[in-house]
Amino acid sequence: MTFKPTWLLAGGPGSSRKHLVELLARALSDSGLDSPAVAYLGSASEDDPGFFRRMGDLLQAAGAGSVTLAPTVGKRVRIGATQTLLKNADVIFVSGGDVEAGMAVLENHDLITFLHGLHAAGKTFIGLSAGSIMLAKGWVRWREHQDNSTAERFPCLGIAPVYCDTHAEADNWEELHALLKLLPAGQTGYGIPSPSALRVIPGKPVDCIGPGIVTFTRSPD
């Protein structure tokens, strides 16, 4: 089984259009194809049409051929058709938005195992912002806002076998630290600032692309 690299881009306010297009071009090139067809998975943003238009423009500027929404939200969604679109694409792009909401949509439509199968079959995945966290191993939520005693971890796709947060340098990676407190000692989390990305292949060292990426390791209690 040969896995293609998964790219986890931060995005965020510190990413210029030019730099983001350059990162996306590098990620798309890992598909091994010229002008790869991209399926856009927007579950974290409720398939927001504005998000889709902006990212479609950036992906095509980076060298994508077609960029097609793989719909997951709304009464008219037909998941069989969505699965066909995802299967036929060369690259799957996972959008930003809300991590927990995005994962709930994928789970409700039984898409998690399906996406794992596409990854195992050699599909290239790219995430941006919340989409990068969704592609990683897990994230944190609070049952009661601002009450750390109610923090709990929930699983994400795990296609990229890392823990990470994106463009949270301004708050010193507060949520990533909260996540690490819920993990066993020795686990590592990556803070990916706005201009940067991770390139992840299971079983191989993580490639840190760009400046300012930080790592934190869970210490023993």
Sequence and secondary structure as in RCSB ss.txt:
>XXXX:A:sequence
MTFKPTWLLAGGPGSSRKHLVELLARALSDSGLDSPAVAYLGSASEDDPGFFRRMGDLLQAAGAGSVTLAPTVGK
RVRIGATQTLLKNADVIFVSGGDVEAGMAVLENHDLITFLHGLHAAGKTFIGLSAGSIMLAKGWVRWREHQDNST
AERFPCLGIAPVYCDTHAEADNWEELHALLKLLPAGQTGYGIPSPSALRVIPGKPVDCIGPGIVTFTRSPD
>XXXX:A:secstr
     EEEE  STT  HHHHHHHHHHHHHTTTSSS  EEEE GGGTT HHHHHHHHHHHHHTT S EEE   SST
T  HHHHHHHHHH SEEEE  S HHHHHHHHHHTT HHHHHHHHHTT EEEEETHHHHHHSSEEEEESSTT GGG
EEEEE   SS SEEEES GGGTTHHHHHHHTTS TT EEEEE TT EEEE TTS  EEESS  EEEE    
